[in-house]
Amino acid sequence: GAGVSQSPSNKVTEKGKDVELRCDPISGHTALYWYRQSLGQGLEFLIYFQGNSAPDKSGLPSDRFSAERTGGSVSTLTIQRTQQEDSAVYLCASSLLPGPGLSTDTQYFGPGTRLTVL
Amino acid sequence: KQEVTQIPAALSVPEGENLVLNCSFTDSAIYNLQWFRQDPGKGLTSLLLIQSSQREQTSGRLNASLDKSSGRSTLYIAASQPGDSATYLCAAQGGSEKLVFGKGTKLTVNP
């Protein structure tokens, strides 16, 4: 079946503008994750959604970052008033999650959105 | 706080050589340890997932081991090929579900 898809693949924006990044997870996957990969840095966890539970936002770097997941499927990551340090590749992943506290299945990653803030 | 370290940061080997990539983690309370491959400009491809109760997993020329007590995992690649050239990432998953990644090992296999 189809994998995780993300759009746009590339986004160039000016400092101070808002951007929205979209993620379509694999159908049937209940867990959805956002990560960020900055130049020279490892992947950094941002936010995690699981079913109807409150999202784990512990990785969001500032209140300019927010995310929502509508209908338990598509997710949108919004960055307000973008800064140059927000430039990175934003990766989305999804997985099956049998239940709270249980080990999850493999996380399947999308191709990412490369964000450049000028 | 979980920290994951990968050594070496980069590795260059001739084709056909067997090699080992190393990963260490500070908190042994993990659910699983995953190895991924990342090609330039692309997303991550899952290679192997080792549950906390397992010692190793194998897929083709790849073998990953896990020693929770010492906080170490290794990825063994047999008979390396130029197509294996990529960045290899390991990630530990704990109770918070999120993956904590190392910074990766960039592998170059020379023909």
Chai-1 contact restraints between the chains, C-beta under 6 A:
chainA,res_idxA,chainB,res_idxB,connection_type,confidence,min_distance_angstrom,max_distance_angstrom,comment,restraint_id
A,G42,B,F101,contact,1.0,0.0,6.0,A-B,restraint_1
A,G42,B,K103,contact,1.0,0.0,6.0,A-B,restraint_2
A,L43,B,F101,contact,1.0,0.0,6.0,A-B,restraint_3
A,F45,B,K98,contact,1.0,0.0,6.0,A-B,restraint_4
A,Y48,B,E97,contact,1.0,0.0,6.0,A-B,restraint_5
A,Y48,B,K98,contact,1.0,0.0,6.0,A-B,restraint_6
A,S103,B,Y31,contact,1.0,0.0,6.0,A-B,restraint_7
A,S103,B,N32,contact,1.0,0.0,6.0,A-B,restraint_8
A,T106,B,S46,contact,1.0,0.0,6.0,A-B,restraint_9
A,T106,B,L49,contact,1.0,0.0,6.0,A-B,restraint_10
A,F109,B,G43,contact,1.0,0.0,6.0,A-B,restraint_11
A,F109,B,L44,contact,1.0,0.0,6.0,A-B,restraint_12
A,G110,B,G43,contact,1.0,0.0,6.0,A-B,restraint_13
A,P111,B,K42,contact,1.0,0.0,6.0,A-B,restraint_14
A,P111,B,G43,contact,1.0,0.0,6.0,A-B,restraint_15
A,G112,B,G43,contact,1.0,0.0,6.0,A-B,restraint_16
